[in-house]
């Protein structure tokens, strides 16, 4: 059996609006006809590995081969990308499209498209890159083809102006130089044209003009330098950018009026650079323009994050209503007029707030003590998180009275051993009279912000903390999805908060934080998952208690979860009378042991002898028959949950595998046609021999035709079978269903749709050309997605009403009887109309060439052609196996 890769040719011709006519004469020449090599290998029959070829459709500007033989597909941004992966091989290969993130990346995107056709509507520049078509069918290695998609675009240009003033050596005046910088993003790199008024400027046109490209701009920038500015240099300047109409992208331009008052923007603010306000205030900041020509545009921004919802911008004025603490941040006022650098002023807006007041008890550090002892030093510290932090005042009280500062009682601000802006009360040589209740008060003096305070009791009962896990709580076992409580007990006075973290995994807690603080020592975990299993550490915090080495303990959490088994589903085929052993294996679970295993057949309970504890369960079907065929279900439990393996056991045959690479399968007879249907049988030796096939055919959307029986002899793996479908109506499509039959009964059915394809006669050594004398135009068809059609005509049959002075009077043969394909570009045709001819599928394993002759005639033809619109042969014949694309586009 012969197999090969097939090719579709889209035929047409480029020409421009205003052309009066176009004609085309094509012939397909088989330069060398090779014997095709059968694709089968010993023992495989017609089974063949996948082959692939990428073709394109849609709105490509051009598909070309670059200097390293790489296929490049050029398309305009916003157009539709359509790539098709033509595949051969048996069984029918599955196709997967993937894409690299860019030309410099080898990593595939996470998403893939499983389809022979890849379609991207309104393609964007970031979607350019290399696209891969991977075809595989389990035979040999997968076939991988690629094409690079180059997205063409041209953004609006940006023009900025920079001015410099320098002293002239030996003179008493200054020289002014202006740089007009034009920047644009484009693909391909843009061409720049500078104009002063209507005059086009060139490099070194005169002593006052210089045009250059700055270093490292990769063709995206051109600078027009006006040296020693003269009166005539005050004019209107235009930067025009062009990608030479590639993909029909029009030129773009930007204009700037240079005057003797042109100046960069300047700003001033109505407030200081740092502004402190109270929550609830209405805040207004004015950003005033003090210079700039043309008039600058003023823009406000906020960092971090977007502008608050309770803000209003009117011109250069920013108002924030009822300001909140979360509205704090940097507010930036920027003025832009594309002259010089943008002017920017920033206000650091601080909303007063205080929260989270804490204390620390630090025993004598010098003596490395961890307890409070008379005769040793003791330090009490107090801290509050505030905005602005440096404006907080701290006051210390003892037993309700303001603490009296002395040689033994010292207040320290900004203790280097503690967080910034922390107040410490240091007691030198602690005495019994120093025992008492100390109160630390944090305050914004003069501001309507409530004070925050914290009490610290110092006595003989004030002792450092200890921590332990309650008896029986060191290992906690819960089921997945339930609630877990981990507990550590803290003793001491005062009792500090407890910090929880994970020990055996560098993973966050369920809240997303690495540590969780609890006041009672209990960690609550809701709806636990198996990923939360592991060791947890509880430790004392160094605040709201003693500032000493943390005490810690460990708790183990075990999360039990149902088993995970394999196979989830398994289709088992065996011949009648053979035995089969079914095994259901436990892959994961907690606990990791099979507690019970229950087997059922078609829902009925089966008896299985008990076995020792293990991670699988087996059941043996002694003899496959109609009675023992069906669904076997194994339910494995580990006392936490149940998982099920499902086995489908039968002796029915696998499905046929339709063969899609039959060359020229259609045979036409008047109004009917026949179709050569070919297939192989999947794994025929797995079950009893195939006796026959049942063939069901129905016209699409109609009733079934009477079924037919196809008798077969011994069916072997890879053996190609064939049946001729007859009396099919041109040009209707049919659904074909093919079912193998064994002594067990019907097997799996395979379905495919038969479409009518105009038959083509492949060239042979005696008749190796095909041209438009053929009424069927060599199997070419009119594209149904274009705007108008090609017309087959000759000098004798052309329409006498066609526009004057259009088309040839004869074909290339020089006789009026010769046929050619013709289109007319006159009304009602409009710009961007297309006319396309699509070829039949050609076998690409053969070598061939496509050559054509064209004729263009008209007053406004803008293509280099022989004089008088003579017919000429295309100078670039295409020799296969290649893909050839041409189409007509009215421009």
N, C-alpha and C positions, 0 to 999 in steps of 0.2 A: 504494500500500500504506500502511496506517495503522499508526502505531507510537506508543507512549507509555510512561510510567512507571507501574508497577503498585503497588498498595498492599494490604497485608494488615492487617485490623482484628482485634484481640483484644478480645472483648466480655465484660464481666462486671460485678461490683458489689462494693464494699467493704461488709462488715458485721462485727459483733463477736460473739464467743462468747457464747452465752446467748440470742441472737436466736432466736425460734421459727421464723421462716420468712422467705423472700424470694421475690419474683417479679419478673419483668421483661417488659416489652412493648416491642419495638423495631420501628421501621420506617425504612427508608432512603429519603429523599426527594430526588429529583433536582430541585433548584430551577431550574437552568438547564442545558439540554442544548445544548452548543456543537458545531458542526461541527468535527471533528478535522482538523488541518492535516497533510497528508502531510509526512513528514520527509525526503524525497529532495530533492536538488538536481540541476541539470542535469548530465548526464554521470555522475552517481553512482548512479542508481537508488535502491535502498533503503539504500544505505550512509548511516549516520547517526553523528554523534559520540556519545560516551558521555554518558549522564545517570545521576545517582546520587541515592539517597535513603537516609539512615540510619534503620533501625528497630531496636528493641531487643526482647530477650526476657530470660529469666533472672529475677534476683531484684531488679530495680530497685524502689526505694521509690516514685519518681515521676519522670516526664519532664515538664518544664515549660518555658515560655518566660519568660525574665526580662525586665526592663524595657528591654533593648536588643535584644530579639528574638533572643536567643541560646538555643539549645537546651541544656538542662542535664539531665543524667541523674544522679539521686541514688541512691546505693547504700550499703549498710552494709558496713563493713570486715569482711573474711572471707567475704563472699558471692561469688557467681559473676557476673562481668560477661559478658554476651553482646550484642554489637552485630553487626547484619547490614547489609551495604551492598547494597541492591537496585539493580541496574543495568539499563539498556536501551542500545540502540545496536547497530549492525551494522557490522563483525563483533562478536562477543561481546566486551565489554571485559574487560580484565584488571584485577583489583582489588588495591590495595596499601594496607595500613593503616600509618600512622605516628602518632607522638605527640610533642608538645612536652614538654620536661622539666618544665614547670610553667607556671603562669599568667603568670609574668613572663619567660618565655624563649621565643624564637622558633626555637630550634635543635631540629632533629629528633634523636631518639635514633638511635644507629647501627643498631639492629636494627629490622627491619620485618617485617610479616606479609603474605604474599601469599595472601590467601584472602578470599572474600566474607564469611565469618563470623569475627569476632574473639571469642575466648573466653579469659577470664582467671579461673582458679580462685583462690579465697581472696584476693581483691583487697586490697591494702594501701594505706594513705593516700598513700604516695609515688607510687603508680600513678595517682592522680588527675591531672587535667589535660585538655588538649584533644586529642582523637583525630580524625585526618583519614582519610577514605576517598578515595582517588584512583583513578578509573576511566579507563582510556584504551584506545583500540582503533586508534590511528593515523589516525583521521578527525577533523579539527578539533582543538580543544584538549581536554586532559583535563578531566574533571569532578571537582571537589574539593568534598566536603561535610565538615562538622565537627560535633562535639558535645562539650560539656564534661562530663566525668565528675567529679562531686563525691562524694568518699568520706566518709561520715559515721562518726564514732567518738566514744567517750567513755572516757578513761582513768580509772584510779583517782585520786581527789584526794589531794593532799599538804597536810597541815596543819602549820604551824610556829608557834611561840609566841615572842614577843619581849616583854621586860619593861623598863620604864624607871622610874627613881626620880628625882624632882626635888624641890627645896625649894619650899615654898609661901611666897610673899611675905607678910611680916608675921606669920608663924607660926613655931613652933619644932618643927614636925613635917614629915615628907616625904610626898609623894604618890606612890603606885605606880600605874602604868598598864600594862595588858597588851594586846598586839596579837595576835590570832589571825588568821593569814594562811592562807587556803585557795586553793590553786592547782590548776588542772586543764587538761589538753590536750584539746580537743574540737573537733568540727565538726558542727553549727554551734556558735557560742558558747554556753556553758552558762549556765543560770540557777542562782543560789545561794540556798539557804535555810539560815539559821542557827537552831539550837535550843539552848536551855538546858534540859537534861532533856527533858521533853516539851513545853515551852513554845516556841513560835515567836517569834523576836525580829525586831523591825522597827527601821528607822532612827529614831533619836531617840525610841525607845519611852519611855525615861526619861533622866534627866540622866547616867546612868552608861553608856549604850550608844550607840555610834555605828557605823554600817555604811557603808563607802565602797569605791570602786574606785580603786586607785592609778593615777597617770598612766602612760601608755605600756605598760599591761599587756594591751591589746586584748581586754578582756573575759575574760581567763583567770584573774583574781585578784579575790577579795573579802576585805576586812579587817574583822574585828569588833573594835572598840576598846572596852575596858572601862576607863573613866576613874575615877580615885580609888577604887581597888579596895575593895569592901565585903565583909563576911562572906558575904552571899548570892551574891556573884560566884564563890565557890569551889564549882564544880559541874562537871557533865559537859556538854561542848559538842560538838554535832554539826554538821558542814558537809555538807549534802546538795546534790549537783549533778545537774542534769537538762538534757537536750536535748529535753524535752517529748515523749518517746516517739517521736521521729522515727525512722523505719526500725525501730521496735520496740526501740530501745535503752533498757534500763531505767535508772532512776536509780541513782546510787552515792553512798556517804557514808563519812565517817571521823569518829571520835569521839576527843576528848581530855579527860582528867580533870584539871582545874585545881585545885591544892591550895596551901596556904600553904608547902609545901616544894618546889614546882616551881622547878627551877633548871637552867641550862645545864650542859653537861658540862665537866669539867676534867681535865687529864692531867699526868703527869710521867713522865720516862724514867729508866731505871736506868743509863744511860750518858751521856757527853757528846754534844754535837751533832755532833762529828767523832770518828769512831772508826777508828783505824788498827790493822789486824790482819795476821798473817802467813798466807800461803797454806797451806791444809791445816788451819787451826784450825777448831774448832767454836765458833760465835758465837751467843750468846743475848742478846736485847734484850728487856727487860720494859717494857711500856707500862701504867702503873698509873692507874686511875681514882681521882681525888680528889674528885669531886663530880658531881652530875647527878641530877635526878629529873624524869621517869621514868628508870630505869636505862639509860644509854647503850649503844649497840652499838659495839664497837671493830672497826675494819677496818684491815688492813695493805695497803699498795700499794708499788710500786717504779717508779722512773723513772731512766733510760729503759728501756722494755721491761717484760714481765711479771715476776712473782715467779720466782726461780730454782726449778728442779725439785728441787734438794736442800734446799729450805726446808720448814719445818713451822710452822704457826700453831696455837696452843692458847690460846684466849681472847685475852688481851693479850700473850702471849709469842710472840716470833719466834725460831726457831732455824734457823741455816744450818749444815749439816753439811759438813765438808771444804771450806771456802770456797775459791773460785778467783778469779783476777784479774778474769775477766769478770763476777763477782758484785758488783763495786764499783758504787756508785751511791747514790741518795737513797732511803731507806726511810721511808715516811710512815705514821704511826699517827694515825688519825682516829676521834674519838668523836662519835656522833650520837644525839640523842634528840628532835630537832625542837623544842628549846627554845633560843632564842638562836642564835648561830652555832656550827657544829661546832668542836670543839677539835682542834687538829692539832699534832703534834710531828714533827720531821724529823731523821733521823740521816744524816750524810754518811759512808757506810761506805767506807773505802779499804783495799784489799788491796795490801800492799807488792809491788812488782815493778820490775825493771829490764831494759831491752832496748835494742838498737840503739845501741851506743856508736860515736861518730864523732869525727874530729879535723879540724882546719883549720890550714893554714900561711898566715899573713898577712904578706907582706913589708912594708917600711916604707911606711905609709899616707901619711905627710906628704910623702915624696918621690915618691909615686905609682909606686913601684917594683913590678914584677911578678916579680922574681927575688931570690934570696938573695945579698946582697953584704956582705962584711966592712966594718965601720964603720957599717953601717946597723942600724936596729932590726928585730926579728923577733918575731912573736907566734905562739905555739902554743896552740890552743884545744881543749877536750875537752868533749863533751856526751853525756849519756845520757838516754833517755826513761824516766822513773821515776814511781812513785806511792808516796808523795807526793813530788813533785818537789823541794820545798824541804828535804827531810830528807837529800838526797844529800850525801856528803862526797867531795871529790876530793883525791888525793895525787899529787904529781909526783916521778918518779925520773929520774936521769940515770946512764946506764951501770950500772944495777942498784942505785944508792944514792939515798937520799932527797935530793932537790934542796935545796941550801942557799940560803935566801933572802938577798939582799943588795941593794945599791943598783942593781946591774946585772941582778939576777934577781928579778922581781916577780911575785907571784901575784895575779890579779884574779878576783873572783867577781862574777857578774851583770854581765858586760860589756854595756853598752847597745847595742853594735853587733851583738850576737849573741843567739841565743835565750835565754830566761830560764834561770837556774840553770846557767850555763855557766862552766867554770873556764878561765882563760887564764894561761899562763906567758909573760911578756914579757921578752925579752932585749934590754937596752939596749947599743948600740954593739957589735954582734956581732964576736967575736974568733975566732981559729983554735981556741983552747982550748974554745970553746963547742960545737964540733962533737961529735956523739955520738948515742947512742940515748936518746930520751926516752920514758918510760912514764907514761901517765895511768891511775890506778886510781880507779874509782867504787865507793863502798861505802855500805851502810846500817850504820852502826856499832851493834853490839849486837843486830842482827837476823839470823836464820838465812837470809839471802838471799846467794847467792854474789856475790862482787865481779865487776865487769866491767872490762876494761882494754884499752888500745890503744897500739901503739908508733908513734913518729915518729922517722925517722932524718934527721938534719941533717948534711949534708956538702957538699963542693964539687960532688958529683954530684947533689945535690937540685936539680932544675930543673923549671920549670912545664911543663904538658902542651901538646902539639900534637895535632891530629886531622886525619885525611885519609881519603878513601874509596879502598880498594885499586883498582888499575888494572883496568878492565873491570867494576867493580862499581857504577858510578854509576847504571846503569839495569838493573833486574832484571825480566825477563819470565818469567812462569809461567802455567800454565793454572789455570783455576778449579777449586777442589777439591784442589789439590796443596799442597805445603809451600813456603814462601818464606823465604829467609834474607837479611836486610839486614845489611851489615857496615861498620863504621867502625874504623879503626886509631888507637890512642892511643899516643903516645910521651911520655916524661917520667918523672920519679921524684919521688914515687910516682905510679902510674897511678890516676887517679880513676875512679869509676863513670861510665857513659855513660847519659844520659837521652834517650829517644826520644819524639818527638811528631809529630803530623801538621801539615803546613804549610798546604795549600791548602783544608782543610776544618775547620770547627769541629766535629769529631767525635771521640769517644773511640776509644781503641785497643780491640781485640777483648776485652780483659779488663774493659772498662768504665771504666778510669782514663784520664785525659788524658795521662799520661806513664808510661813504663815504664822501670825501671832495669835495666841489664845490667852485669855486671862485666867481661865479655870484649869488649864493643862489638858483639855480634851480637844482632840482633832476630829471633826465630823466630816465624813466623806459620803456624799450622796451618789446613789446609782453607780457603784464602783464597777470598773471594768478589769479584765485580766491584766491590762498594762499597768495597773496600780499595784500589783503584787510586788513585794520587796520589803526592804528594811527602812524604817523611819527613825529619825533621831529627834528627841526632844531635849532642849537645853534652855537654861535660864538666860534671860536677857540681862544686859549690863546697865539697863536704865530702869527707873522706878524700883530700885533695889540697890544692892551692893555692886559697886564697880570693881568686880574681881573676876578671876578666871571662871568662865561659865561651867556650871554643873550639867551633866548630860546623861542620857540613858537611851536604850534602843528598844524598838517594838517591831515585831515581824508581822506583816500582813499577808495572808494567803487568800487569794480570791479563787474560789472554785468555779469552774465553768463546764458546760456540757462538752461531750466528745466531738471531735472533728474526724470524719471518716473518709475513706476512699475505697472503691469508687462511689461517687454520688450516683452515677448511672453507667451501666455497661450493657452494650448490646452483644449478645453471644449467639453465634450461629453454629450449629453442628448438624451433621447428617443424622437421619433417623437411626436409632439404635446405639449411637455413641454416648459415652458418659461425659459429664462436665462437672468440675468442682468450682463452687462459688466461694469467694473469700471476701469478707468485709473487715478492713483493717482500721484500727484506731490510730490516727496520726498525732493528735493532741488532745488534751483534756486534763482536768484537775478535779479529782485524783486520776492518775494515768493508769487506770486498770478497768477491764471490762467486768462490771458487776453482773449484768444479765445480758443475754443475747436472745432475741425472739425472732424466729423465721416464719414467714407467711408465704403461701402460694395462692395467687389470685384472691388474697384477702383471708384465706383459711389458714389456721394455725398449723405449723409443722412440728413434729417431734424431733428434737436434736439432743443427742446424748450429752450429759454434762462434761465439761472439760476443766482442767486446772486454770487458774487465773493467768490470762495472757492478754495481748493487745489485739487479738483478731478472733473471728468466729468463721467456721466453714460449714458448707452444706454441699453434699454430693448428690447430683442427679444421675442415677445409675444408667438410664436409657432415655434419650430424647425421643419423644413421640408427640403425636397431636395432643395426647392427654397430659403430658408433662410440659408442654410448651405454654409459656405465659410469663407473668410477672412474679419474680421472687423478691421478697422484701426482708431485709435484715435490720432490726432495730436494736442498736447497741446502747446500753445505759452504763453510766459510771456513778449512779446514785445522785447525780446532780441534774442531769438532763439526758435526753435521748437524741441520737442522730441515726439516720437511715441510709443504707445502701440499697440501690434498686438495680435488679438484673432483669433483663428481658431475654428469655431463652426461647429459641425456636429453631426450626429446620427450614424456614422459608428462605428463598434465595435473596441475595442482595439485588440492588437496582441495576439495570443496564446503564452504561456510560455512553452517551451520545457522542459521536465523532463529528467535530465541527470543521474539520479541515479538508472536507471532500472538495476536490477541485471541480468547479462548474457542475454543481449537482442538479441544476434545473434543465429540463428538456421540454421545449415547447412544441405542442401539436395543435395548430389552429387556435381555437379559443381556450383550449385546455393546456395543462402542463403536467409533467411528471417530475418527481423529486426523488433523488437517490438518498435514502436514509441509511446511515451506517452507524454501528455501535459496537462496543465490546461489553463483556459481562464482568462485573466487579466480583472478584474472588469466587470464581465458579467452583473451586475445589473445596470450599468451606462447607458446602451442603451437598445434597444429592444432585445427580446430573440434571441439567436443564433439559426438559422434554420439548418444550415449545414456548412461543411468546404469544401473548394476546395483544393485538394492535387496535387501539381505539383512535379514530380520527374524527374531528368535528371542525366545521367552519367556524371561525371566530364569531361568538355571540349567536350561534345557532345550535340546533340539536346534534347529538352524536350520530355519526354514520354507523351502519351495522359493524360490529367488531369482526376482525379477521384473525385467523390463527396462522402463525408462522412456524412451520416445523423446522427443527434443527437437528443436526447430528451432534457428536460429542463436542461440547464447547470447552475450549481451553483458554487460559488466561492470556489476554492480549490479542486473541484471534478476532479479526475484524469481520463483522457480519453485515449483510447488506439486504435491503428490501426496497423495491421500486414502488413508490406511491404514485398512482395513476389517477386520471380523470379529475385533477384539481383544476379549479376555474381561475383563469387569468383575470385580474391580478390579486386574487383573494389570498388571505393568510389562513393557516390552519393550525389547530392545536393537536399535537400527537402525544398519545400516552402509550407506553410500552411496558408490559408486565411479564416477567419470566414465570414459567410454570414448572413445578417439579412434582414428584409423587406426594409431597407434603401438601401442595396446593399453590396458591398464588404467592408470588414474592413481592418485593418492593417495586413500586411503579416509578418510572422516570417520565418526565414531561418536558417537551420543548415546543417552540412555535416555529412553524415553517413560513417564511415570507417569500413571496414571488420575487425573483431576481432575474432580470433579463439575461438569457443565456449569452455567453460569449464564446467564440471559437479561438482558442489559443493559437498563435502563429505556429506554423510548422515549416520545415525546410523548403517546401514547395510554394508556400504562400506566406511570406514572412512580413507582410505589411498590412495595415488596416488604415483606411482613410475615409473621408466623409462622403465618398460615393455610396457607402453602406447606409441604407435607410435608417438603420438603428444607431447610426453614428458611433460605431465601434463599442456599443454598450454604455456610452456616456448618457447621463440623465441630467435634466434641469434641476438646479438646486431650488427647493421649495421655500428656502428662507431668504432668498435674494429679492430684488425689486422688479426685475424684468428678465426676459429669457433671450437666449441666443436663437437665431433663425437659420435653418439649413436651406440654402438656395444655390442656384447656379446663374450663369449669365442668361439662361433661357427662362428661368422660373422666378427671377427676383420680382418684387412688387414694383410695378411701374409708378406707383404713387409715393415711393420713398423720396426723401429729400434730394434735391438736385446736387450733383457733384459729390455724391457719397458712394463709397464702396467700389470694388473693382468690377470690371466688365467680364472678367473670367477668372478662373482659379489659376494656381501656379502652373498647371499643365499647359496653359495657353489656349485652351478650347472652351467655348461657351457652355459645353455640356458638363464641365467639371464643377463639382460641388464644393462649397465652403460654408463656414459658419459666420453669421453676420449679426451685428447689433448696430443700432442707430442712436446717437447721443443727443439728437435734437429733441425738442419738446414732444411729449410731456416729461422727458427725463429732467431730473434736478440734481443738484450737487449731492454727492455721497451716495447716489444710487449705485447698486451693484448687480452684476449679472455673472452667474457662475455655472459652469458645467462640472459635474462630478463623474469621475470614471468608475467603471466596475472595479472589483477587487482583483489585482494582479498578483500572481505568484512571485514573491520576491526571491525565491531560491534560484530563479532563472535570471540571466543577465540580459538587459534590454536597454534601449535608448528611446527617449521621447524627443522628437524635434518638430518644429512647426514653422510655418511661414506666416508673416503678418503683412497687412496692408493698411496704411493710414493715409487719409487724404482730407485736407481741409485747410482753410486759411490760417487758423489759429493753432495748428499743431505745434507743440513746444518740445518735440522730441527729435533727436537727430535721426533722420531717415534719408534714404536715397531720394534724389530729386524726383519731382512729379508724383510723389507718393507711390513709388513702385513697390512691387511685392519683393520682399527680401527674406532670406532664411535667417532664423535666430542663430546667433553665433555661439550659443552655449548649449549644445545638445546635452541632455541629461542621461547618463548611463547608469543602469541599476546594478545591484538593488539600491535605489534611492527613493526619496519622497519628493514629489514635484508639486509646487503650489503656485498657481497664478490665478488672479481673479480680476474682474473689471470693477473699477471704482470711479465714479464720476466725481471729478474735483472741480 
